[in-house]
Amino acid sequence: MGHHSCIEVHGHQFLLVRDGYLPEFAALFTEDDRRVTYDSGPDGEGGTRFVYLTTVASLRERLQVQGFTAAQSRSDLALALRLWSSRKQGIENPDAGSVELAEGEEDLPGASRQWAWRSSPLDWSSPVPSAHEVEREMCNRLSRSFDDLTMEELLAYENDPLDVLSWYMNPRSFLRLLLEHAADPAAEASLDLSPLTGCCTEMPTVLPVAAEARADQLAELALNAPLLVLTEGPTDARLLAQGMEVTHPHLKGFVNFFDYASASPEGGVSALARTVSAFVAAGVANRFIAIADNDTEGHAGLYKIKGRSLPDRCRVLHYPSLPLLESYPTIGPTSELPVLANVNERAGSLEMYLGRDVLEADGGGLMPVQWRSHNEKMRRYHGSLSDDDKRLVQERFVEKARACRAGHGTGNEDWSGVRAIIETIIGAFD
């Protein structure tokens, strides 16, 4: 197939780029995904394999936090098909490789701007497919091997409808839609640069392709910056960042928790609400999420701002409800003995999400929530762990996270709460 790069999903090649690669795809990987090996053939000859390798689930989530949701990709698909149809009706020589945008189409997000990177598109001789036909073709392509195709089917791929479509659709939207139809989230997804390492192109395998592409992409702040997450204070930001390195390490550099330590702002839910208002008023271009405790004070503190009309780049959330907190030991206000109660939306501070293992009391059972005050507006009590228990939970969690990141975990640690928070963040813009 010559000197090209491609995206491979579960062993199937898509989106071939001749004599180069798309930076948008390279920037979806990290240098931790780099794999360089030398394959020796049966005749003693071999070649270098240079790929960036991750999983379907990881790549899908990286696209998701960049705003390329399944819904957005389908919207881009509809736009691309309309653009393709209008172009098809007006193009005299589709092989010319130079197609001028019609008036009014210059700003269409689905229009590809990568003409210099890819070979000239071929016009598909059949009618422009429907969105349903495109998605069905993606499913078929992912479920079949080229070895299983008939000669007629192989010849039909000479004017590949998916290749033509990729010219009219945002490349990351195309890839996100493709990944939506990959049945196995643990399947391999990779950017294969191997053919570019041979003669003529001779790309050096030490070249940090992913890192350089990501660095260039971050310069385009408005669209490509990491998802920014605002919390109630520096402790929440620090602990969630540490937890994400264990539960979702592939999102490091794609999701950033606001650095309160360097900015030194006031903490608490009131300060969080003011920060959201300031970001909106300042027109901050980043997509950002404000996420607060799932307790009475957290819900009361964000009540007004959640009722406002906020820009689409902003989401205001709480930590999600947890099964663990549906029947949790509490003390007070009318009983000195522990009483099991549902503390979701009443006492769900971050410490309650750091794992059953770190919430266990020294004498057995779980550290109890203490009901502290009644909120008249919310018509319910607010509760939390004691200050001493909070400190102990945080210290235990830091040690747990450090051990797991170093590869010394037991495999029995409870990460369900942290994982639920990160998944809430990932799905915030669905």
C-alpha positions as semicolon CSV with decimal commas, in nm:
position;residue;x (nm);y (nm);z (nm)
1;M;0,000;0,000;0,000
2;G;0,303;0,229;-0,018
3;H;0,414;0,471;0,249
4;H;0,118;0,555;0,464
5;S;-0,014;0,568;0,817
6;C;-0,348;0,439;0,931
7;I;-0,575;0,392;1,228
8;E;-0,622;0,028;1,323
9;V;-0,920;-0,083;1,530
10;H;-0,923;-0,447;1,634
11;G;-0,695;-0,534;1,340
12;H;-0,896;-0,339;1,080
13;Q;-0,733;-0,050;0,894
14;F;-0,910;0,282;0,843
15;L;-0,825;0,636;0,733
16;L;-0,507;0,575;0,536
17;V;-0,287;0,882;0,492
18;R;-0,022;0,867;0,221
19;D;0,333;0,981;0,307
20;G;0,233;1,123;0,645
21;Y;-0,015;1,116;0,929
22;L;-0,296;1,332;1,064
23;P;-0,179;1,533;1,368
24;E;-0,533;1,516;1,509
25;F;-0,494;1,139;1,540
26;A;-0,138;1,147;1,673
27;A;-0,244;1,389;1,947
28;L;-0,497;1,134;2,077
29;F;-0,211;0,917;2,197
30;T;0,059;0,967;2,458
31;E;0,423;0,870;2,461
32;D;0,329;0,596;2,708
33;D;0,136;0,438;2,417
34;R;0,451;0,417;2,199
35;R;0,552;0,068;2,085
36;V;0,863;0,013;1,870
37;T;0,959;-0,346;1,787
38;Y;1,153;-0,527;1,519
39;D;0,964;-0,809;1,347
40;S;1,181;-1,079;1,189
41;G;1,021;-1,262;0,899
42;P;1,055;-1,636;0,818
43;D;1,319;-1,562;0,552
44;G;1,535;-1,367;0,793
45;E;1,411;-1,033;0,667
46;G;1,193;-0,812;0,878
47;G;1,096;-0,458;0,948
48;T;1,037;-0,206;1,222
49;R;0,694;-0,182;1,375
50;F;0,626;0,169;1,506
51;V;0,279;0,220;1,655
52;Y;0,100;0,411;1,926
53;L;-0,120;0,151;2,091
54;T;-0,410;0,184;2,336
55;T;-0,762;0,037;2,368
56;V;-1,092;0,123;2,206
57;A;-1,227;0,235;2,546
58;S;-0,931;0,462;2,618
59;L;-0,939;0,626;2,276
60;R;-1,315;0,668;2,296
61;E;-1,288;0,839;2,636
62;R;-1,010;1,069;2,519
63;L;-1,232;1,182;2,232
64;Q;-1,529;1,207;2,467
65;V;-1,357;1,452;2,704
66;Q;-1,251;1,660;2,404
67;G;-1,619;1,705;2,318
68;F;-1,646;1,439;2,046
69;T;-1,948;1,256;2,186
70;A;-2,151;1,002;1,991
71;A;-2,429;1,258;1,950
72;Q;-2,189;1,524;1,822
73;S;-2,032;1,276;1,578
74;R;-2,372;1,186;1,436
75;S;-2,451;1,553;1,392
76;D;-2,120;1,596;1,208
77;L;-2,202;1,291;0,994
78;A;-2,533;1,444;0,883
79;L;-2,355;1,768;0,790
80;A;-2,080;1,580;0,605
81;L;-2,332;1,386;0,398
82;R;-2,508;1,707;0,298
83;L;-2,175;1,861;0,199
84;W;-2,075;1,549;0,005
85;S;-2,408;1,547;-0,178
86;S;-2,380;1,913;-0,278
87;R;-2,021;1,864;-0,393
88;K;-2,108;1,554;-0,592
89;Q;-2,364;1,745;-0,792
90;G;-2,119;2,021;-0,887
91;I;-1,783;1,846;-0,935
92;E;-1,683;1,783;-1,296
93;N;-1,350;1,611;-1,221
94;P;-1,354;1,444;-0,878
95;D;-0,999;1,314;-0,922
96;A;-0,849;1,658;-0,957
97;G;-0,764;1,673;-0,588
98;S;-0,857;2,041;-0,571
99;V;-1,209;2,111;-0,457
100;E;-1,317;2,466;-0,378
101;L;-1,561;2,517;-0,094
102;A;-1,893;2,659;-0,202
103;E;-1,994;2,997;-0,067
104;G;-2,109;2,964;0,293
105;E;-1,934;2,630;0,346
106;E;-1,599;2,770;0,458
107;D;-1,695;2,755;0,824
108;L;-1,867;2,417;0,821
109;P;-1,703;2,207;1,096
110;G;-1,735;1,888;0,893
111;A;-1,527;2,013;0,601
112;S;-1,179;1,861;0,601
113;R;-0,882;2,097;0,589
114;Q;-0,623;1,823;0,542
115;W;-0,592;1,828;0,161
116;A;-0,213;1,848;0,176
117;W;-0,181;1,540;0,393
118;R;-0,391;1,293;0,199
119;S;-0,420;1,154;-0,149
120;S;-0,696;1,290;-0,374
121;P;-1,044;1,166;-0,285
122;L;-1,222;0,938;-0,527
123;D;-1,587;1,001;-0,596
124;W;-1,796;0,695;-0,510
125;S;-1,990;0,588;-0,817
126;S;-2,297;0,490;-0,611
127;P;-2,534;0,749;-0,464
128;V;-2,430;0,930;-0,148
129;P;-2,518;0,690;0,136
130;S;-2,755;0,766;0,421
131;A;-2,633;0,804;0,777
132;H;-2,783;0,464;0,858
133;E;-2,593;0,303;0,568
134;V;-2,266;0,462;0,683
135;E;-2,303;0,329;1,038
136;R;-2,404;-0,013;0,908
137;E;-2,095;-0,017;0,687
138;M;-1,878;0,070;0,989
139;C;-2,027;-0,222;1,180
140;N;-1,974;-0,458;0,887
141;R;-1,615;-0,344;0,838
142;L;-1,530;-0,395;1,205
143;S;-1,684;-0,742;1,211
144;R;-1,517;-0,881;0,898
145;S;-1,165;-0,949;0,791
146;F;-1,035;-0,855;0,446
147;D;-0,940;-1,222;0,413
148;D;-1,313;-1,306;0,418
149;L;-1,412;-1,067;0,139
150;T;-1,490;-1,178;-0,214
151;M;-1,305;-1,032;-0,513
152;E;-1,613;-0,827;-0,600
153;E;-1,621;-0,681;-0,250
154;L;-1,252;-0,600;-0,261
155;L;-1,292;-0,424;-0,595
156;A;-1,580;-0,224;-0,451
157;Y;-1,339;-0,081;-0,191
158;E;-1,137;0,089;-0,465
159;N;-1,384;0,377;-0,432
160;D;-1,435;0,327;-0,060
161;P;-1,741;0,517;0,068
162;L;-1,587;0,551;0,413
163;D;-1,269;0,697;0,266
164;V;-1,469;0,946;0,060
165;L;-1,681;1,037;0,364
166;S;-1,370;1,106;0,573
167;W;-1,290;1,393;0,337
168;Y;-1,607;1,574;0,433
169;M;-1,617;1,492;0,806
170;N;-1,408;1,612;1,096
171;P;-1,146;1,334;1,136
172;R;-1,199;1,299;1,510
173;S;-1,577;1,287;1,468
174;F;-1,532;1,013;1,208
175;L;-1,307;0,815;1,443
176;R;-1,540;0,865;1,741
177;L;-1,834;0,729;1,540
178;L;-1,623;0,437;1,422
179;L;-1,525;0,354;1,781
180;E;-1,890;0,370;1,884
181;H;-1,942;0,056;1,674
182;A;-1,641;-0,138;1,808
183;A;-1,802;-0,418;2,007
184;D;-1,506;-0,491;2,236
185;P;-1,394;-0,190;2,445
186;A;-1,074;-0,377;2,538
187;A;-0,977;-0,430;2,173
188;E;-0,661;-0,265;2,047
189;A;-0,678;0,073;1,877
190;S;-0,360;0,214;1,731
191;L;-0,194;0,464;1,502
192;D;0,037;0,260;1,278
193;L;0,335;0,459;1,152
194;S;0,543;0,155;1,053
195;P;0,533;0,210;0,673
196;L;0,672;0,560;0,725
197;T;0,994;0,430;0,879
198;G;1,126;0,270;0,557
199;C;1,297;0,420;0,256
200;C;1,180;0,749;0,106
201;T;0,998;0,872;0,416
202;E;1,242;0,736;0,678
203;M;1,061;0,865;0,985
204;P;1,287;0,814;1,290
205;T;1,127;0,587;1,547
206;V;1,261;0,806;1,828
207;L;1,049;1,096;1,706
208;P;0,794;1,183;1,979
209;V;0,508;1,203;1,730
210;A;0,227;1,197;1,987
211;A;0,389;1,445;2,224
212;E;0,469;1,693;1,949
213;A;0,122;1,668;1,796
214;R;-0,043;1,716;2,135
215;A;0,180;2,016;2,211
216;D;0,081;2,179;1,882
217;Q;-0,283;2,101;1,947
218;L;-0,281;2,257;2,294
219;A;-0,176;2,583;2,134
220;E;-0,527;2,597;1,988
221;L;-0,670;2,650;2,333
222;A;-1,037;2,705;2,264
223;L;-1,097;2,369;2,096
224;N;-0,823;2,140;2,211
225;A;-0,732;2,229;2,570
226;P;-0,780;1,963;2,839
227;L;-1,115;1,949;3,011
228;L;-1,086;2,170;3,320
229;V;-1,245;2,047;3,642
230;L;-1,317;2,287;3,929
231;T;-1,370;2,143;4,279
232;E;-1,455;2,288;4,619
233;G;-1,092;2,312;4,723
234;P;-0,730;2,201;4,683
235;T;-0,771;1,874;4,872
236;D;-1,049;1,750;4,644
237;A;-0,849;1,849;4,335
238;R;-0,532;1,678;4,459
239;L;-0,699;1,354;4,568
240;L;-0,910;1,323;4,254
241;A;-0,604;1,375;4,035
242;Q;-0,423;1,100;4,225
243;G;-0,721;0,869;4,199
244;M;-0,763;0,928;3,826
245;E;-0,402;0,822;3,771
246;V;-0,509;0,480;3,903
247;T;-0,860;0,438;3,762
248;H;-0,824;0,629;3,432
249;P;-0,450;0,683;3,371
250;H;-0,511;0,730;2,998
251;L;-0,692;1,058;3,071
252;K;-0,387;1,225;3,225
253;G;-0,325;1,538;3,021
254;F;-0,681;1,526;2,885
255;V;-0,858;1,608;3,214
256;N;-0,698;1,867;3,444
257;F;-0,810;1,948;3,796
258;F;-0,783;2,318;3,878
259;D;-0,455;2,387;4,060
260;Y;-0,571;2,560;4,375
261;A;-0,223;2,538;4,528
262;S;-0,076;2,781;4,274
263;A;-0,382;3,003;4,242
264;S;-0,451;3,012;4,620
265;P;-0,821;3,102;4,596
266;E;-1,072;3,068;4,877
267;G;-1,216;2,719;4,899
268;G;-1,567;2,588;4,968
269;V;-1,886;2,557;4,766
270;S;-1,957;2,932;4,776
271;A;-1,617;3,004;4,625
272;L;-1,679;2,735;4,364
273;A;-2,004;2,905;4,260
274;R;-1,827;3,240;4,235
275;T;-1,550;3,085;4,025
276;V;-1,806;2,945;3,780
277;S;-1,970;3,288;3,753
278;A;-1,630;3,449;3,697
279;F;-1,533;3,198;3,427
280;V;-1,864;3,253;3,247
281;A;-1,841;3,632;3,274
282;A;-1,482;3,631;3,150
283;G;-1,573;3,416;2,850
284;V;-1,317;3,148;2,936
285;A;-1,285;2,940;2,621
286;N;-1,206;2,608;2,789
287;R;-1,476;2,353;2,839
288;F;-1,499;2,325;3,218
289;I;-1,690;2,137;3,484
290;A;-1,766;2,250;3,837
291;I;-1,821;1,948;4,062
292;A;-1,918;1,978;4,426
293;D;-1,983;1,749;4,721
294;N;-2,297;1,539;4,716
295;D;-2,409;1,677;5,050
296;T;-2,663;1,926;5,178
297;E;-2,429;2,224;5,177
298;G;-2,300;2,136;4,830
299;H;-2,651;2,123;4,683
300;A;-2,757;2,439;4,865
301;G;-2,445;2,626;4,756
302;L;-2,495;2,554;4,385
303;Y;-2,875;2,577;4,385
304;K;-2,893;2,923;4,230
305;I;-2,621;2,881;3,970
306;K;-2,773;2,553;3,847
307;G;-3,091;2,747;3,776
308;R;-2,909;2,995;3,553
309;S;-2,865;2,970;3,178
310;L;-2,503;2,861;3,142
311;P;-2,298;2,838;2,819
312;D;-2,270;2,500;2,655
313;R;-1,900;2,477;2,743
314;C;-1,988;2,465;3,115
315;R;-2,143;2,195;3,336
316;V;-2,227;2,218;3,708
317;L;-2,243;1,879;3,880
318;H;-2,222;1,694;4,209
319;Y;-2,047;1,373;4,298
320;P;-2,283;1,090;4,197
321;S;-2,494;0,889;4,439
322;L;-2,326;0,570;4,558
323;P;-2,478;0,237;4,669
324;L;-2,236;0,243;4,966
325;L;-2,402;0,561;5,094
326;E;-2,759;0,430;5,071
327;S;-2,725;0,254;5,408
328;Y;-2,445;0,416;5,604
329;P;-2,393;0,449;5,983
330;T;-2,483;0,793;6,119
331;I;-2,480;0,957;6,463
332;G;-2,729;1,223;6,578
333;P;-2,918;1,442;6,572
334;T;-3,150;1,247;6,800
335;S;-2,947;0,931;6,862
336;E;-2,601;0,878;7,008
337;L;-2,593;0,523;6,872
338;P;-2,516;0,460;6,504
339;V;-2,825;0,452;6,282
340;L;-2,813;0,337;5,919
341;A;-2,937;0,603;5,679
342;N;-2,916;0,709;5,317
343;V;-2,656;0,988;5,320
344;N;-2,655;1,054;4,945
345;E;-2,720;1,427;4,889
346;R;-2,675;1,482;5,264
347;A;-2,323;1,379;5,361
348;G;-2,147;1,285;5,037
349;S;-1,819;1,473;5,074
350;L;-1,522;1,345;4,875
351;E;-1,394;1,132;5,165
352;M;-1,702;0,912;5,126
353;Y;-1,588;0,825;4,772
354;L;-1,232;0,724;4,849
355;G;-1,317;0,359;4,915
356;R;-1,473;0,133;5,176
357;D;-1,122;0,013;5,261
358;V;-1,011;0,358;5,380
359;L;-1,343;0,429;5,556
360;E;-1,314;0,132;5,792
361;A;-1,292;0,231;6,160
362;D;-1,013;0,088;6,376
363;G;-1,266;-0,089;6,594
364;G;-1,457;-0,240;6,302
365;G;-1,736;-0,115;6,080
366;L;-1,737;0,214;5,893
367;M;-1,648;0,556;6,030
368;P;-1,986;0,716;6,111
369;V;-2,128;1,032;5,961
370;Q;-2,213;1,294;6,220
371;W;-2,524;1,504;6,153
372;R;-2,421;1,863;6,216
373;S;-2,682;2,121;6,116
374;H;-3,025;2,154;5,960
375;N;-3,056;2,350;5,636
376;E;-3,394;2,522;5,627
377;K;-3,383;2,589;5,251
378;M;-3,303;2,228;5,163
379;R;-3,518;2,094;5,452
380;R;-3,265;1,837;5,557
381;Y;-2,963;1,787;5,780
382;H;-2,605;1,821;5,667
383;G;-2,353;1,562;5,780
384;S;-1,988;1,468;5,750
385;L;-1,716;1,258;5,907
386;S;-1,541;1,402;6,209
387;D;-1,237;1,617;6,132
388;D;-1,003;1,348;6,271
389;D;-1,169;1,078;6,061
390;K;-1,146;1,298;5,749
391;R;-0,773;1,342;5,796
392;L;-0,723;0,968;5,850
393;V;-0,928;0,878;5,540
394;Q;-0,729;1,121;5,327
395;E;-0,395;0,988;5,456
396;R;-0,500;0,628;5,391
397;F;-0,614;0,717;5,040
398;V;-0,286;0,891;4,954
399;E;-0,095;0,580;5,064
400;K;-0,332;0,352;4,869
401;A;-0,297;0,559;4,553
402;R;0,080;0,579;4,587
403;A;0,110;0,201;4,629
404;C;-0,113;0,129;4,328
405;R;0,071;0,377;4,105
406;A;0,398;0,209;4,204
407;G;0,258;-0,135;4,117
408;H;0,234;-0,252;4,479
409;G;-0,143;-0,271;4,508
410;T;-0,312;-0,584;4,639
411;G;-0,589;-0,586;4,379
412;N;-0,851;-0,570;4,655
413;E;-0,863;-0,191;4,685
414;D;-1,200;-0,021;4,647
415;W;-1,190;0,238;4,367
416;S;-1,563;0,236;4,292
417;G;-1,627;0,586;4,429
418;V;-1,341;0,755;4,246
419;R;-1,428;0,566;3,928
420;A;-1,790;0,685;3,955
421;I;-1,677;1,049;3,987
422;I;-1,440;1,027;3,688
423;E;-1,709;0,859;3,478
424;T;-1,950;1,139;3,574
425;I;-1,692;1,388;3,449
426;I;-1,638;1,192;3,125
427;G;-2,011;1,188;3,050
428;A;-2,080;1,545;3,156
429;F;-2,129;1,675;2,800
430;D;-2,340;1,385;2,667
